Amino acid sequence: MISAAVAKVLGALFKIPLTNRLGGIGMGYFGCAYGLFLPIYAVSATGLSAAVAKLTAEEAARGCFGSVRRIRNTARLLFFGFGAALTLIIIFAAKPFAIYTTGDMSSWYAILMIAPSALFGCMSAVERGYYEGLQNMYPTAMSQAAEALVKVICGLWLSGFVLEHEEEVLFYFPNGTDILSVAAAAAVLGVTVSTAAGLLYFFFRNLLGDGIRRDSICSEKIDSRRHISKKLMLTMLPITLGSVGATLTSVIDLCTVMRCLDFSQEHSGAELVKRFGDMAADNAFPAFVYGAFTGMALTVFNLVPSVTNMFGRSALPCAAHAFAKGKKNALCEQVRSVLLAAGLIAIPAGLGLVLLSEPIMLALYSGHTDETFIASRALSALAPGMVFLCLVSPLFSIMQGIGRADLPVKLMLSGVVVKLVVNLLLIPLPAFAETGASISTSVCYVLMFMIAVVALRRELGGSLGLIKTMTPVIYASAMSGAVVYLLRSLLRSYGTIVQLAGCILGAVLMYALVLWLMGNSRQNILEKLSLRM
């Protein structure tokens, strides 16, 4: 969790100055490639690593360390081929994908630069899953931190180099090439280099040993590579479909936001100009809005879920262990524990994003007034979705742990369909041009959480007791929100930074005080968080 938090902070240090450098249009090009990268990352970081971790943990628990080593070697060969094939597909599909999503070739360079990350990500996923299956999270943590650090350094340096040497760089590109599209591609290349750095970490880490015993206390015959490959694919498939489904929301935005805004410009151009000024008449306005949404609002939106997702990763093996022994009461307690852990962070953070979206955007992206106007509205509408995404992700992990990996897939697909429909209905309307995609995202995750709770309760055959568990957190969050609302009024005459710092400090103090007064002392909370986590 600490590693994920550090990685997200470094990610913000990457995207915030990058957005200030490229602006809304340049971030639109960057977002096209990054939107394609997210499903690839989901396949490697979630599906592949979870499959390897599950099989590794099962064999290690039985003492079959010979099988553990064969699982690792088989996974390396299998997923090297998978990653190489995915890389080639992206390379050959880059041009048609760019034309289909944006209507022109401007984002082609950025999409091309993301292709090698598929191979590097798949190979890193094998190593992460292997060590996680041995209950060692440190290699995963260190590789994530290495990736984030290299992404910041390489991405910002490469994009800055392109912008500072515009004439020299454009000499190697066709006439009429937009320098922002090349700078966005350079930033994406930094992302690809970072995935290579994560893989390089495992290369040096493995020189120190593989972390398992040489002796095997299991007398059973080691499975063949073919059988292991089959088990890996059968384990990976439902988990991967669920994780890819989670990133389909970004793909839907990529394929619909700009095209819906094009439609709105064509049929409701006067209303758009009335709301957004002359920039709404520009042909680049759809890319401008999409860049502000993905490069600014979604950057802040993804900070908290990336941290709370670690609760789900730790809950999956615990849930599998309890389910195998038929301890359904322990599973219900696990659900309450993981939701309390996620809710303690997500609920007050979500309320804070609703109330402080404007000063947050102004503090992070000063000098980009038009972009912050769009991004702050989008962020307010995204906040409810962020809360329910944080809550539903651990539930999906528990479902996977009890052998119902099909449920997250079904729930994700239903949520994605809802998002697509709401996108198509709202974004073409001038009143929802900047918030339509955000509203659809929130509706998607609220729906998924509600259905997930019902489905999990049916699987476990008893009440989960979520209302009693979450009431103190909800009440404390509401009280801290009231403090933020009051302090914003009192500090309105001060600068943005002072106003933001005062509101956050007041909210944190009120939140902690109310939890304490309601009987949730620090010791009680720690006991609940440590239950089989």
Kinemage of the C-alpha trace (Angstrom):
@kinemage 1
@onewidth
@group {chain A} dominant
@subgroup {mainchain}
@vectorlist {calphas} color= white
{ca met a 1} P 0.000 0.000 0.000
{ca ile a 2} L 2.861 2.358 0.836
{ca ser a 3} L 4.460 1.568 -2.522
{ca ala a 4} L 1.187 2.254 -4.345
{ca ala a 5} L 0.833 5.571 -2.531
{ca val a 6} L 4.398 6.556 -3.439
{ca ala a 7} L 3.832 5.484 -7.043
{ca lys a 8} L 0.687 7.599 -7.267
{ca val a 9} L 2.394 10.639 -5.763
{ca leu a 10} L 5.172 10.245 -8.322
{ca gly a 11} L 2.518 9.721 -10.988
{ca ala a 12} L 0.940 13.027 -10.013
{ca leu a 13} L 4.390 14.656 -10.168
{ca phe a 14} L 4.537 13.314 -13.719
{ca lys a 15} L 1.073 14.204 -14.990
{ca ile a 16} L 0.622 17.592 -13.330
{ca pro a 17} L 3.704 19.278 -14.874
{ca leu a 18} L 3.093 17.338 -18.083
{ca thr a 19} L -0.412 18.815 -18.295
{ca asn a 20} L 0.931 22.294 -17.591
{ca arg a 21} L 3.433 21.719 -20.391
{ca leu a 22} L 1.183 20.134 -23.050
{ca gly a 23} L -2.147 21.781 -22.229
{ca gly a 24} L -5.534 20.254 -22.930
{ca ile a 25} L -4.855 19.398 -26.597
{ca gly a 26} L -1.490 17.735 -25.971
{ca met a 27} L -2.930 15.753 -23.071
{ca gly a 28} L -5.697 14.629 -25.400
{ca tyr a 29} L -3.045 12.972 -27.595
{ca phe a 30} L -1.358 11.532 -24.512
{ca gly a 31} L -4.706 10.281 -23.203
{ca cys a 32} L -5.386 8.332 -26.395
{ca ala a 33} L -2.261 6.229 -25.911
{ca tyr a 34} L -2.657 6.035 -22.145
{ca gly a 35} L -6.254 4.924 -22.568
{ca leu a 36} L -4.939 2.028 -24.651
{ca phe a 37} L -2.189 1.328 -22.103
{ca leu a 38} L -4.605 0.880 -19.182
{ca pro a 39} L -6.255 -2.338 -20.462
{ca ile a 40} L -2.800 -3.714 -21.285
{ca tyr a 41} L -1.603 -2.875 -17.785
{ca ala a 42} L -4.747 -4.441 -16.300
{ca val a 43} L -4.075 -7.690 -18.144
{ca ser a 44} L -0.469 -7.867 -16.970
{ca ala a 45} L -0.631 -6.333 -13.503
{ca thr a 46} L -3.890 -7.974 -12.418
{ca gly a 47} L -4.803 -10.988 -14.516
{ca leu a 48} L -1.388 -12.532 -15.171
{ca ser a 49} L 0.119 -11.805 -11.761
{ca ala a 50} L -2.989 -13.072 -9.933
{ca ala a 51} L -2.948 -16.341 -11.897
{ca val a 52} L 0.736 -16.951 -11.165
{ca ala a 53} L 0.282 -15.955 -7.506
{ca lys a 54} L -2.660 -18.324 -7.006
{ca leu a 55} L -0.924 -21.394 -8.445
{ca thr a 56} L 2.348 -20.546 -6.701
{ca ala a 57} L 0.626 -20.152 -3.323
{ca glu a 58} L -1.187 -23.482 -3.684
{ca glu a 59} L 1.982 -25.425 -4.479
{ca ala a 60} L 4.090 -23.616 -1.871
{ca ala a 61} L 1.496 -24.391 0.821
{ca arg a 62} L 1.858 -28.099 -0.018
{ca gly a 63} L 5.651 -27.858 0.026
{ca cys a 64} L 5.965 -28.680 -3.687
{ca phe a 65} L 8.763 -26.247 -4.492
{ca gly a 66} L 9.727 -28.127 -7.620
{ca ser a 67} L 6.254 -27.362 -8.970
{ca val a 68} L 6.658 -23.734 -7.922
{ca arg a 69} L 9.803 -23.381 -10.022
{ca arg a 70} L 8.159 -25.083 -13.009
{ca ile a 71} L 5.118 -22.779 -12.726
{ca arg a 72} L 7.412 -19.771 -12.835
{ca asn a 73} L 9.424 -20.999 -15.839
{ca thr a 74} L 6.300 -22.032 -17.729
{ca ala a 75} L 4.661 -18.680 -17.041
{ca arg a 76} L 7.736 -16.862 -18.314
{ca leu a 77} L 7.615 -18.676 -21.665
{ca leu a 78} L 3.842 -18.453 -22.006
{ca phe a 79} L 3.513 -14.777 -21.205
{ca phe a 80} L 6.587 -13.771 -23.192
{ca gly a 81} L 4.757 -15.016 -26.265
{ca phe a 82} L 1.554 -13.340 -25.136
{ca gly a 83} L 3.276 -9.991 -24.543
{ca ala a 84} L 5.194 -10.116 -27.830
{ca ala a 85} L 1.979 -10.833 -29.758
{ca leu a 86} L 0.194 -7.967 -28.002
{ca thr a 87} L 3.053 -5.599 -28.840
{ca leu a 88} L 2.881 -6.488 -32.541
{ca ile a 89} L -0.893 -6.057 -32.594
{ca ile a 90} L -0.595 -2.540 -31.157
{ca ile a 91} L 2.126 -1.596 -33.653
{ca phe a 92} L 0.092 -2.677 -36.675
{ca ala a 93} L -3.213 -1.337 -35.307
{ca ala a 94} L -1.840 2.051 -34.170
{ca lys a 95} L -2.865 4.025 -37.276
{ca pro a 96} L -6.421 2.692 -37.651
{ca phe a 97} L -6.954 2.979 -33.907
{ca ala a 98} L -5.843 6.630 -33.942
{ca ile a 99} L -8.128 7.447 -36.866
{ca tyr a 100} L -11.090 5.638 -35.329
{ca thr a 101} L -10.817 7.229 -31.884
{ca thr a 102} L -9.831 10.801 -32.762
{ca gly a 103} L -10.632 11.136 -36.460
{ca asp a 104} L -7.045 12.045 -37.419
{ca met a 105} L -3.463 10.807 -37.167
{ca ser a 106} L -2.300 13.147 -34.399
{ca ser a 107} L -2.209 10.497 -31.665
{ca trp a 108} L -0.579 7.799 -33.818
{ca tyr a 109} L 2.958 8.494 -32.597
{ca ala a 110} L 1.922 8.256 -28.959
{ca ile a 111} L 0.074 4.964 -29.520
{ca leu a 112} L 3.109 3.524 -31.310
{ca met a 113} L 5.366 4.414 -28.379
{ca ile a 114} L 3.211 2.496 -25.899
{ca ala a 115} L 3.467 -0.831 -27.778
{ca pro a 116} L 6.620 -2.321 -26.119
{ca ser a 117} L 5.091 -1.812 -22.668
{ca ala a 118} L 2.840 -4.830 -23.343
{ca leu a 119} L 5.836 -7.179 -23.433
{ca phe a 120} L 7.633 -5.601 -20.472
{ca gly a 121} L 4.435 -5.543 -18.423
{ca cys a 122} L 3.665 -9.224 -19.042
{ca met a 123} L 7.157 -10.326 -18.036
{ca ser a 124} L 7.088 -8.200 -14.872
{ca ala a 125} L 3.656 -9.631 -14.005
{ca val a 126} L 5.095 -13.161 -13.879
{ca glu a 127} L 7.761 -12.091 -11.379
{ca arg a 128} L 5.307 -10.125 -9.243
{ca gly a 129} L 2.842 -12.992 -9.124
{ca tyr a 130} L 5.603 -15.437 -8.226
{ca tyr a 131} L 6.782 -13.449 -5.204
{ca glu a 132} L 3.246 -12.563 -4.117
{ca gly a 133} L 2.390 -16.272 -4.175
{ca leu a 134} L 5.273 -16.761 -1.742
{ca gln a 135} L 3.692 -14.034 0.446
{ca asn a 136} L 6.505 -11.609 -0.276
{ca met a 137} L 5.139 -8.229 -1.403
{ca tyr a 138} L 8.465 -6.396 -1.284
{ca pro a 139} L 9.578 -7.156 -4.871
{ca thr a 140} L 6.222 -5.938 -6.192
{ca ala a 141} L 6.493 -2.803 -4.089
{ca met a 142} L 10.039 -2.032 -5.193
{ca ser a 143} L 9.292 -2.614 -8.884
{ca gln a 144} L 6.256 -0.313 -8.703
{ca ala a 145} L 8.364 2.407 -7.097
{ca ala a 146} L 11.102 1.948 -9.722
{ca glu a 147} L 8.567 2.237 -12.540
{ca ala a 148} L 7.029 5.392 -11.084
{ca leu a 149} L 10.403 7.087 -10.560
{ca val a 150} L 11.661 6.313 -14.072
{ca lys a 151} L 8.353 7.457 -15.578
{ca val a 152} L 8.660 10.865 -13.929
{ca ile a 153} L 12.296 11.359 -14.934
{ca cys a 154} L 12.163 10.006 -18.486
{ca gly a 155} L 8.667 11.193 -19.387
{ca leu a 156} L 9.204 14.792 -18.351
{ca trp a 157} L 12.742 14.991 -19.742
{ca leu a 158} L 11.812 13.533 -23.135
{ca ser a 159} L 8.716 15.700 -23.585
{ca gly a 160} L 10.652 18.776 -22.453
{ca phe a 161} L 13.457 18.009 -24.883
{ca val a 162} L 11.003 17.810 -27.790
{ca leu a 163} L 9.364 21.137 -26.938
{ca glu a 164} L 12.714 22.873 -26.422
{ca his a 165} L 14.120 21.609 -29.746
{ca glu a 166} L 11.008 21.938 -31.891
{ca glu a 167} L 12.691 22.688 -35.220
{ca glu a 168} L 15.299 19.931 -34.917
{ca val a 169} L 12.715 17.339 -33.884
{ca leu a 170} L 10.130 18.220 -36.542
{ca phe a 171} L 12.823 17.840 -39.229
{ca tyr a 172} L 12.376 14.061 -38.867
{ca phe a 173} L 8.565 14.171 -39.194
{ca pro a 174} L 6.247 14.901 -42.142
{ca asn a 175} L 5.318 18.522 -42.864
{ca gly a 176} L 2.401 19.760 -40.802
{ca thr a 177} L 3.095 17.504 -37.827
{ca asp a 178} L 1.871 19.057 -34.579
{ca ile a 179} L 4.735 19.437 -32.111
{ca leu a 180} L 2.327 18.656 -29.258
{ca ser a 181} L 1.614 15.225 -30.751
{ca val a 182} L 5.354 14.496 -30.845
{ca ala a 183} L 5.834 15.785 -27.282
{ca ala a 184} L 2.942 13.590 -26.115
{ca ala a 185} L 4.591 10.603 -27.828
{ca ala a 186} L 7.857 11.401 -26.045
{ca ala a 187} L 6.027 11.421 -22.707
{ca val a 188} L 4.442 8.068 -23.557
{ca leu a 189} L 7.888 6.711 -24.406
{ca gly a 190} L 8.844 7.598 -20.831
{ca val a 191} L 5.991 5.372 -19.629
{ca thr a 192} L 7.269 2.502 -21.772
{ca val a 193} L 10.825 2.959 -20.473
{ca ser a 194} L 9.442 2.811 -16.932
{ca thr a 195} L 7.905 -0.633 -17.552
{ca ala a 196} L 11.296 -1.788 -18.819
{ca ala a 197} L 12.845 -0.457 -15.607
{ca gly a 198} L 10.396 -2.504 -13.533
{ca leu a 199} L 11.440 -5.641 -15.395
{ca leu a 200} L 15.106 -4.735 -15.005
{ca tyr a 201} L 14.613 -4.560 -11.224
{ca phe a 202} L 13.491 -8.201 -11.195
{ca phe a 203} L 16.512 -9.195 -13.258
{ca phe a 204} L 18.858 -7.883 -10.565
{ca arg a 205} L 16.586 -9.090 -7.757
{ca asn a 206} L 16.673 -12.645 -9.085
{ca leu a 207} L 20.456 -12.632 -9.028
{ca leu a 208} L 20.110 -12.722 -5.233
{ca gly a 209} L 18.016 -15.913 -5.316
{ca asp a 210} L 14.465 -16.985 -6.058
{ca gly a 211} L 13.211 -16.908 -2.473
{ca ile a 212} L 12.181 -20.583 -2.123
{ca arg a 213} L 13.606 -23.651 -0.465
{ca arg a 214} L 15.675 -26.079 -2.472
{ca asp a 215} L 14.152 -29.131 -0.797
{ca ser a 216} L 10.650 -30.290 -1.638
{ca ile a 217} L 8.527 -31.988 1.023
{ca cys a 218} L 5.872 -32.999 -1.506
{ca ser a 219} L 6.078 -36.448 -3.044
{ca glu a 220} L 3.509 -35.803 -5.790
{ca lys a 221} L 4.553 -35.796 -9.428
{ca ile a 222} L 5.275 -32.392 -10.926
{ca asp a 223} L 2.717 -31.334 -13.549
{ca ser a 224} L 3.804 -31.001 -17.165
{ca arg a 225} L 4.325 -27.591 -18.728
{ca arg a 226} L 1.260 -28.132 -20.884
{ca his a 227} L -0.926 -28.839 -17.865
{ca ile a 228} L 0.477 -25.858 -15.988
{ca ser a 229} L -0.125 -23.619 -19.018
{ca lys a 230} L -3.737 -24.779 -19.137
{ca lys a 231} L -4.238 -24.048 -15.423
{ca leu a 232} L -2.633 -20.626 -15.789
{ca met a 233} L -4.919 -19.690 -18.657
{ca leu a 234} L -8.051 -20.997 -16.946
{ca thr a 235} L -7.158 -19.083 -13.781
{ca met a 236} L -6.120 -15.950 -15.630
{ca leu a 237} L -9.052 -15.644 -18.010
{ca pro a 238} L -11.881 -14.638 -15.644
{ca ile a 239} L -9.618 -12.418 -13.547
{ca thr a 240} L -8.245 -10.729 -16.649
{ca leu a 241} L -11.708 -10.181 -18.093
{ca gly a 242} L -12.735 -8.527 -14.852
{ca ser a 243} L -9.681 -6.278 -14.715
{ca val a 244} L -9.970 -5.363 -18.394
{ca gly a 245} L -13.626 -4.607 -17.801
{ca ala a 246} L -12.564 -2.088 -15.172
{ca thr a 247} L -10.432 -0.249 -17.742
{ca leu a 248} L -13.098 -0.394 -20.435
{ca thr a 249} L -14.551 2.761 -18.918
{ca ser a 250} L -11.460 4.641 -20.125
{ca val a 251} L -11.704 2.981 -23.548
{ca ile a 252} L -15.368 3.995 -23.807
{ca asp a 253} L -14.436 7.575 -22.939
{ca leu a 254} L -11.672 7.427 -25.530
{ca cys a 255} L -14.083 6.261 -28.226
{ca thr a 256} L -17.094 8.433 -27.334
{ca val a 257} L -16.153 11.708 -25.640
{ca met a 258} L -14.521 13.472 -28.585
{ca arg a 259} L -16.958 12.085 -31.137
{ca cys a 260} L -19.952 13.096 -29.019
{ca leu a 261} L -18.483 16.582 -28.629
{ca asp a 262} L -17.971 16.753 -32.397
{ca phe a 263} L -21.667 15.949 -32.765
{ca ser a 264} L -22.531 18.618 -30.198
{ca gln a 265} L -20.431 21.212 -32.034
{ca glu a 266} L -22.212 20.409 -35.246
{ca his a 267} L -25.770 20.501 -33.894
{ca ser a 268} L -25.545 22.740 -30.789
{ca gly a 269} L -22.538 24.932 -31.522
{ca ala a 270} L -24.201 28.161 -30.392
{ca glu a 271} L -25.061 26.735 -26.970
{ca leu a 272} L -21.509 25.449 -26.501
{ca val a 273} L -20.071 28.867 -27.346
{ca lys a 274} L -22.474 30.458 -24.875
{ca arg a 275} L -21.233 28.132 -22.099
{ca phe a 276} L -17.508 27.892 -22.888
{ca gly a 277} L -16.744 30.942 -24.985
{ca asp a 278} L -15.033 31.118 -28.363
{ca met a 279} L -12.865 28.072 -27.668
{ca ala a 280} L -15.978 25.894 -28.133
{ca ala a 281} L -16.028 26.870 -31.822
{ca asp a 282} L -12.469 25.588 -32.345
{ca asn a 283} L -12.047 22.198 -34.037
{ca ala a 284} L -9.666 21.214 -31.239
{ca phe a 285} L -12.335 21.765 -28.550
{ca pro a 286} L -13.232 18.022 -28.239
{ca ala a 287} L -9.570 17.102 -27.720
{ca phe a 288} L -9.265 20.031 -25.297
{ca val a 289} L -12.151 18.788 -23.130
{ca tyr a 290} L -10.979 15.183 -23.319
{ca gly a 291} L -7.450 16.205 -22.333
{ca ala a 292} L -8.697 18.203 -19.331
{ca phe a 293} L -10.892 15.283 -18.284
{ca thr a 294} L -8.293 12.507 -18.628
{ca gly a 295} L -5.114 14.445 -17.913
{ca met a 296} L -6.398 16.454 -14.943
{ca ala a 297} L -9.652 15.183 -13.418
{ca leu a 298} L -8.923 11.471 -13.829
{ca thr a 299} L -5.379 11.933 -12.507
{ca val a 300} L -6.778 13.094 -9.165
{ca phe a 301} L -9.653 10.598 -9.340
{ca asn a 302} L -7.270 7.616 -9.576
{ca leu a 303} L -5.079 8.558 -6.602
{ca val a 304} L -7.198 7.028 -3.835
{ca pro a 305} L -8.347 3.816 -5.640
{ca ser a 306} L -4.756 2.912 -6.453
{ca val a 307} L -4.014 2.874 -2.724
{ca thr a 308} L -7.175 1.118 -1.515
{ca asn a 309} L -6.782 -1.566 -4.212
{ca met a 310} L -3.962 -2.967 -2.080
{ca phe a 311} L -6.553 -4.028 0.508
{ca gly a 312} L -8.150 -6.200 -2.152
{ca arg a 313} L -4.838 -7.780 -3.144
{ca ser a 314} L -4.169 -8.712 0.478
{ca ala a 315} L -7.744 -9.949 0.988
{ca leu a 316} L -7.737 -12.381 -1.973
{ca pro a 317} L -5.469 -15.106 -0.474
{ca cys a 318} L -7.088 -14.661 2.962
{ca ala a 319} L -10.541 -15.159 1.445
{ca ala a 320} L -9.365 -18.223 -0.475
{ca his a 321} L -7.944 -19.729 2.726
{ca ala a 322} L -11.143 -19.128 4.736
{ca phe a 323} L -13.398 -20.384 1.951
{ca ala a 324} L -11.372 -23.577 1.518
{ca lys a 325} L -11.944 -24.357 5.204
{ca gly a 326} L -15.654 -23.502 5.035
{ca lys a 327} L -15.379 -20.586 7.457
{ca lys a 328} L -18.161 -18.370 6.115
{ca asn a 329} L -18.342 -16.322 9.313
{ca ala a 330} L -14.675 -15.489 8.892
{ca leu a 331} L -15.379 -14.516 5.282
{ca cys a 332} L -18.163 -12.143 6.340
{ca glu a 333} L -15.785 -10.596 8.860
{ca gln a 334} L -13.200 -10.303 6.101
{ca val a 335} L -15.697 -8.399 3.940
{ca arg a 336} L -16.481 -5.990 6.779
{ca ser a 337} L -12.806 -5.554 7.550
{ca val a 338} L -11.737 -4.763 3.998
{ca leu a 339} L -14.671 -2.405 3.378
{ca leu a 340} L -13.956 -0.561 6.616
{ca ala a 341} L -10.317 -0.193 5.594
{ca ala a 342} L -11.244 1.144 2.152
{ca gly a 343} L -14.107 3.297 3.448
{ca leu a 344} L -11.972 5.011 6.079
{ca ile a 345} L -9.908 6.485 3.248
{ca ala a 346} L -12.361 6.683 0.340
{ca ile a 347} L -15.494 8.229 1.871
{ca pro a 348} L -13.930 11.384 3.363
{ca ala a 349} L -11.680 11.734 0.311
{ca gly a 350} L -14.674 11.569 -2.021
{ca leu a 351} L -16.592 14.192 -0.060
{ca gly a 352} L -13.500 16.377 -0.075
{ca leu a 353} L -13.257 16.145 -3.873
{ca val a 354} L -16.868 17.293 -4.208
{ca leu a 355} L -16.341 20.330 -1.988
{ca leu a 356} L -12.769 21.241 -2.949
{ca ser a 357} L -12.534 20.304 -6.629
{ca glu a 358} L -12.030 23.896 -7.776
{ca pro a 359} L -9.208 24.870 -5.358
{ca ile a 360} L -7.543 21.472 -5.922
{ca met a 361} L -7.456 22.018 -9.687
{ca leu a 362} L -6.305 25.630 -9.312
{ca ala a 363} L -3.521 24.607 -6.931
{ca leu a 364} L -2.290 21.794 -9.171
{ca tyr a 365} L -2.713 23.431 -12.573
{ca ser a 366} L -2.246 27.151 -12.057
{ca gly a 367} L -2.005 29.039 -15.320
{ca his a 368} L -4.518 26.844 -17.152
{ca thr a 369} L -7.759 28.594 -16.321
{ca asp a 370} L -9.878 27.107 -19.087
{ca glu a 371} L -8.727 23.555 -18.373
{ca thr a 372} L -9.256 23.897 -14.612
{ca phe a 373} L -12.796 25.186 -15.175
{ca ile a 374} L -13.654 21.996 -17.074
{ca ala a 375} L -11.621 19.633 -14.885
{ca ser a 376} L -13.027 20.912 -11.568
{ca arg a 377} L -16.608 20.304 -12.688
{ca ala a 378} L -15.666 16.877 -14.016
{ca leu a 379} L -13.884 16.002 -10.763
{ca ser a 380} L -16.921 16.899 -8.618
{ca ala a 381} L -19.074 14.555 -10.665
{ca leu a 382} L -16.414 11.827 -10.520
{ca ala a 383} L -16.128 11.849 -6.715
{ca pro a 384} L -19.061 9.488 -5.967
{ca gly a 385} L -17.693 7.045 -8.521
{ca met a 386} L -14.280 7.177 -6.837
{ca val a 387} L -15.805 6.190 -3.468
{ca phe a 388} L -17.714 3.222 -4.867
{ca leu a 389} L -14.763 2.110 -7.006
{ca cys a 390} L -12.662 1.940 -3.821
{ca leu a 391} L -15.378 -0.144 -2.148
{ca val a 392} L -16.187 -2.506 -5.010
{ca ser a 393} L -12.598 -3.449 -5.927
{ca pro a 394} L -11.946 -5.371 -2.657
{ca leu a 395} L -15.288 -7.136 -3.066
{ca phe a 396} L -14.177 -8.331 -6.496
{ca ser a 397} L -10.953 -9.693 -4.985
{ca ile a 398} L -12.925 -11.633 -2.374
{ca met a 399} L -15.179 -13.047 -5.092
{ca gln a 400} L -12.095 -14.231 -6.952
{ca gly a 401} L -10.746 -15.763 -3.749
{ca ile a 402} L -13.882 -17.857 -3.176
{ca gly a 403} L -13.833 -19.195 -6.730
{ca arg a 404} L -16.435 -16.887 -8.256
{ca ala a 405} L -14.178 -14.918 -10.597
{ca asp a 406} L -17.062 -14.899 -13.081
{ca leu a 407} L -19.089 -12.489 -10.941
{ca pro a 408} L -16.716 -9.499 -11.323
{ca val a 409} L -16.721 -10.059 -15.087
{ca lys a 410} L -20.512 -9.997 -15.265
{ca leu a 411} L -20.769 -6.963 -12.994
{ca met a 412} L -18.098 -5.088 -14.911
{ca leu a 413} L -19.718 -5.738 -18.256
{ca ser a 414} L -23.118 -4.592 -16.983
{ca gly a 415} L -21.561 -1.436 -15.529
{ca val a 416} L -19.671 -0.730 -18.735
{ca val a 417} L -22.866 -1.014 -20.779
{ca val a 418} L -24.550 1.481 -18.453
{ca lys a 419} L -21.600 3.872 -18.809
{ca leu a 420} L -21.682 3.645 -22.609
{ca val a 421} L -25.402 4.417 -22.704
{ca val a 422} L -25.124 7.358 -20.293
{ca asn a 423} L -22.122 8.730 -22.213
{ca leu a 424} L -24.056 8.681 -25.468
{ca leu a 425} L -27.087 10.304 -23.839
{ca leu a 426} L -25.376 13.054 -21.823
{ca ile a 427} L -22.175 14.184 -23.559
{ca pro a 428} L -23.867 15.488 -26.756
{ca leu a 429} L -25.976 17.798 -24.545
{ca pro a 430} L -24.173 21.154 -24.059
{ca ala a 431} L -25.220 21.231 -20.387
{ca phe a 432} L -23.259 18.006 -19.750
{ca ala a 433} L -20.380 18.474 -22.196
{ca glu a 434} L -17.746 18.531 -19.449
{ca thr a 435} L -19.521 16.347 -16.849
{ca gly a 436} L -21.314 13.683 -18.906
{ca ala a 437} L -18.398 11.222 -18.841
{ca ser a 438} L -17.915 11.809 -15.115
{ca ile a 439} L -21.581 11.226 -14.289
{ca ser a 440} L -21.633 8.006 -16.314
{ca thr a 441} L -18.538 6.778 -14.455
{ca ser a 442} L -20.162 7.429 -11.088
{ca val a 443} L -23.404 5.738 -12.109
{ca cys a 444} L -21.393 2.749 -13.376
{ca tyr a 445} L -19.546 2.148 -10.087
{ca val a 446} L -22.541 2.826 -7.839
{ca leu a 447} L -24.509 0.205 -9.748
{ca met a 448} L -21.659 -2.310 -9.600
{ca phe a 449} L -21.232 -1.905 -5.841
{ca met a 450} L -24.920 -2.394 -5.111
{ca ile a 451} L -25.136 -5.564 -7.195
{ca ala a 452} L -21.812 -6.860 -5.803
{ca val a 453} L -23.061 -6.596 -2.208
{ca val a 454} L -26.241 -8.499 -3.074
{ca ala a 455} L -24.294 -11.181 -4.961
{ca leu a 456} L -21.714 -11.636 -2.196
{ca arg a 457} L -24.386 -11.831 0.465
{ca arg a 458} L -26.075 -14.584 -1.525
{ca glu a 459} L -22.806 -16.491 -1.910
{ca leu a 460} L -21.984 -16.323 1.798
{ca gly a 461} L -25.546 -17.017 2.900
{ca gly a 462} L -25.800 -14.365 5.604
{ca ser a 463} L -25.920 -10.703 6.453
{ca leu a 464} L -22.703 -8.786 5.919
{ca gly a 465} L -23.549 -6.121 8.513
{ca leu a 466} L -22.248 -3.317 6.306
{ca ile a 467} L -24.585 -0.597 7.570
{ca lys a 468} L -23.427 -0.997 11.160
{ca thr a 469} L -19.796 -1.182 10.048
{ca met a 470} L -19.842 1.883 7.805
{ca thr a 471} L -22.162 4.223 9.780
{ca pro a 472} L -19.413 5.769 11.974
{ca val a 473} L -17.263 6.465 8.900
{ca ile a 474} L -20.161 8.036 6.979
{ca tyr a 475} L -21.168 10.218 9.926
{ca ala a 476} L -17.600 11.337 10.620
{ca ser a 477} L -17.129 12.138 6.930
{ca ala a 478} L -20.324 14.216 6.887
{ca met a 479} L -19.136 16.217 9.909
{ca ser a 480} L -15.734 16.828 8.312
{ca gly a 481} L -17.533 17.915 5.114
{ca ala a 482} L -19.508 20.477 7.125
{ca val a 483} L -16.234 21.847 8.482
{ca val a 484} L -14.852 22.156 4.941
{ca tyr a 485} L -17.962 24.011 3.793
{ca leu a 486} L -17.689 26.445 6.720
{ca leu a 487} L -13.944 27.009 6.350
{ca arg a 488} L -14.243 27.679 2.607
{ca ser a 489} L -16.592 30.538 3.389
{ca leu a 490} L -14.322 31.918 6.130
{ca leu a 491} L -11.089 31.603 4.082
{ca arg a 492} L -12.493 32.755 0.745
{ca ser a 493} L -10.535 36.020 0.861
{ca tyr a 494} L -7.211 34.181 1.244
{ca gly a 495} L -5.153 32.513 -1.481
{ca thr a 496} L -5.977 29.120 -2.962
{ca ile a 497} L -3.170 27.293 -1.141
{ca val a 498} L -4.106 28.745 2.264
{ca gln a 499} L -7.775 27.995 1.687
{ca leu a 500} L -7.044 24.421 0.617
{ca ala a 501} L -4.607 23.732 3.478
{ca gly a 502} L -6.993 25.167 6.092
{ca cys a 503} L -9.938 23.126 4.829
{ca ile a 504} L -7.965 19.867 4.722
{ca leu a 505} L -6.482 20.367 8.183
{ca gly a 506} L -9.862 21.222 9.707
{ca ala a 507} L -11.513 18.252 8.008
{ca val a 508} L -8.866 15.778 9.190
{ca leu a 509} L -9.101 16.974 12.796
{ca met a 510} L -12.909 16.796 12.808
{ca tyr a 511} L -12.886 13.370 11.157
{ca ala a 512} L -10.510 11.922 13.753
{ca leu a 513} L -12.385 13.559 16.640
{ca val a 514} L -15.807 12.255 15.593
{ca leu a 515} L -14.499 8.720 15.104
{ca trp a 516} L -12.961 8.869 18.547
{ca leu a 517} L -16.137 10.152 20.182
{ca met a 518} L -18.240 7.460 18.499
{ca gly a 519} L -16.178 4.765 20.183
{ca asn a 520} L -13.814 4.031 17.286
{ca ser a 521} L -10.613 4.603 19.196
{ca arg a 522} L -7.314 4.159 17.415
{ca gln a 523} L -6.867 0.741 18.995
{ca asn a 524} L -10.312 -0.458 17.894
{ca ile a 525} L -9.747 0.675 14.318
{ca leu a 526} L -6.356 -1.019 14.137
{ca glu a 527} L -7.852 -4.237 15.479
{ca lys a 528} L -10.555 -4.181 12.803
{ca leu a 529} L -8.073 -3.423 10.044
{ca ser a 530} L -5.742 -6.248 11.097
{ca leu a 531} L -8.407 -8.981 11.068
{ca arg a 532} L -6.826 -11.588 8.766
{ca met a 533} L -5.436 -8.821 6.515
